[in-house]
Amino acid sequence: MTAVAAAPCAAHRPPALAELDARLRGGLVVSVQPVDGGPLDDDTVVARMAQAALAGGAAALRIEGARRLAVVRSALPGALLIGIVKRDLADSPVRITPFVEDVRALAEAGADIVAVDVTARPRPAPVAALLAAIRAAARAAMADASAEADALAAADAGFAIVGSTLAGYTGPPERPVPEDPDLELVRRLASRGLRVMAEGRYDTPARAAQARAAGAWAVTVGSALTRLEVATGWFAAAVRVAAAETPGKR
């Protein structure tokens, strides 16, 4: 991975919630997270992918890692950025922004919104502590939830945005991740009047539109747009299946 120097952006002034509503409601968020260790896993490449996403109509970008977010902030000073940090911990299944220090680093790097895992699982820092750190940094707080219960608990605690990010991803290892996104979760949360970020397996324009029709405040799309290896694999597999089902065809 190539590191590109970027100064911390502690002085960055994030928009107020009213401006977030004006800029994000009904919009697309592109999660610019290349495959770890892949050929696109490069700070400069990610910044250019982020720029391309904005040129295509994205309203905001979801960026992993404080250093990388600072690079994107430097390249795109006016962009709306949702920041996360991913960690693989030995003693907790929580991966998304698990530490208070992660929250502070993302804020200093220039995140407008900081997203954290709010699931009811063993964790290194309480959700309340993460939320307090986000508020102390004057950033908007987003809850990456797995189900209605943890999303509602986060909303009650004061998270401005609740996401369906982890729906389908927190079950036992033997339970496969569903192929379809959890539109019903989006509907239930939207019916409560929440800012709902539909996220997780919205991998076609039709599915993204369905999320908005279900009441989503905004929709995040990642792998289908920014993980070329993953999206290519979908097409390659479909072509192989079609070839196997139609022997002799040219």
N, C-alpha and C positions, 0 to 999 in steps of 0.2 A: 504494500500500500504506500503510495506516495504522499508524504506530508507536505502541505503548503502552509507557510506561515500566515497567521491571521491574528490580529490583535483582539483581545477580549472586548466585548461590547457592553460593558456594564452600564454605559451611559445611554444605551438604546432605550427609547421611550416607546413601550408597547401601546397599542391602541386600547381605548376603553371598550367595555362590553358593547356599548351602542354601536361603535365603529365596527367591531367584530361582526355584529349582526348584519350591518349594512354590507360588509364585504364578503361574508362567508355564507350567509343564509341562502340555501338553494345552489350552492357552489360545489365545485370539485376540489378535493385535496389530493395531491399526488404524493405518495410515500416514496421518496427517492432513497431506497435502501437496496443497493446491489447485493448480489450473492457474496457472502464473506469469502475473501480470498480469490474471487473471480477476476476476470480481466477488466471489469468495470469498477472494481473496488478501489477507487482512487479519488482523492479529494478534488482534484481539478475536474475529473470526469463527472463526479457527482454535481459539482457546481454548474457545469454546462448542461447536464441533464435537467437540473432544476430550472435553469434559464429556459430550456426548450419546453418544459412543462408549462411554465408561465406563458410562453409564447403561444402555446396551444389552447390556453384558456383556463388553466388552473387558477383557483382563487387563493390557494395556500399550499404549503409544502410541509411534509413531515420528514424530519431529518434525524438520523441516529448519531449520537456522539457529540459531545460538547465541542471538541476541536473541529470536527467536520462542520458542525452548525456555524461556527465562527467563520469558517471559510465561505460558506454559502451566504452568510450575513454580509460579509465584506464584498462579495460579488454582486449581491442583490439587496441593497440596503433598504428598499421599500417593500420587500416581500413579507407576507405573513408566514411565520415559521412556527411549526409545532415541534418541540424538541423532546426527544426521549434518549435514554441511555439503556442499552441492553447488556445484561450481565448473566453469565451462567454460574450460579452459586451452588456450592456443594451441599448447603444446609437449607435451601429454600427453593421452591419451584418458581418463585417470582423472578421474572427476567426484566421487566420494563420499569426503569427508573426506581430501583429498590432503595436507594440511599438518599438521605438528606443532602449529602455532598453532591450527588448527581443533580439534584434540583438546582442547587446554587451554581454549579458549573454551567448548566444550560442557560440559566438566567444571565450569567456573566457573558456567555457567548452570544447572546442576542435573541434568545427565543421569545416569542410573543405569548405562546401557550406552552405550558409544560404538562405532559401526559404521564400518568403513573398508573401502575397496576393497582386496582382496588379490590381484588378478589379476596375472599375470606380463606386465606391459606397462610401457612407459617411464613413469616417475613422478617427481614432484618430490621425494619423500621416501621412503626405504626403508620397507617394511612393518615391519621390526624397530624403526625409530625411532618409528613411530606406536604400535606395541604398547608400547614402553618408556614413552611419554608417557601412555598409558592407565593403565598399571600405576602410574606415579608419582602419578597423580591418584586412585588407589584406586577406579577404575571397572572394570566388567566389560567385556571386549573382545569385540566381534562382528566376524567376518570376512564381508564381502560377497564371495562367490566366484562364479565362472562355471562351474567344472568340478571334477571330483573331485580333480585334481592340486593346484590352488591351495587348495581347501578342506582337504585333508589336510596340506598344508604349513603352513597357518595353525594347524590343530589341533596339529600337532607343535611349532609355535613357542610355543604357550601360549594361543591364543585360546579363550575359554570357550564361545563359540557360533559355529557356522558356518552361513551362510545361502546359499540357492540364488538369492540376489537377482539376480545378473547372468547367470544361465544363459540363453543365447539372445540376449544383448544385446551381445556383444563380438566378433561376427564382422565380416567385411568389409561395407561399406555396401550392396553389392548383394545380400547375403543377407538375406532378410526375417526378422523376428522370428517364431518359431513361434507358432501360436495357442494351443497347449496348454502347460501348465506342465511342468516337467521332473521328473515324479514318479520316474523311474528314478534320477536323481541323488539325490533325497531318500532313496530306498530304500538306495542304495549307501552313503551317508554314515551313515544310521541304523544300518546293519548293523555299523558300526565302533564303535557305542556312543557316538556324539557327540551333543551337543545341537544338533539340526538345526532351523534356522528355515526353513520352507518359505516362499518369497517369490518372486513373479514370476508374474503371470497367474492367480492364484487368485481368479477373478472371480465365482464362484458359490458358494453354500453347499455344493453337491455336491463341487466341486473342493477346497474347504477340508477337507471331511471325508475325501476321498481322501488328502490329504496326511497327515493324522493317522493314517489306516489304514496308510500307507506307512512310518510310524515317526517322523514329524516331532515334535520336542519342542514346537514351537509353530508357528502359521501366521500370516503377515502378509497382510493384505488392504488395498489402497489405493484404486486408481481406482474400483472398483465402489462404494465407500462414500463417498469424500471428494472425488472429482472429478466434480461433477454434470454438467459439460459432456460429459465422456467417456462416462459411463454413459447420459446422455440420447441421445447420438449412437448408441450401440448399439441402443437401442429404436427410435429414429427410422428408422434404416437397415432394421431388421427389418420395420417397418411399411410402409416404401416398397417393399421387395422383395415382401412379401405382396400389396400393392396392385397391383403390376405383374403378378404371376402370376395374379391373379384379377380381370381387367378386368370392369367392369360390376357388381361387387359393391358393396353399400352397407353 
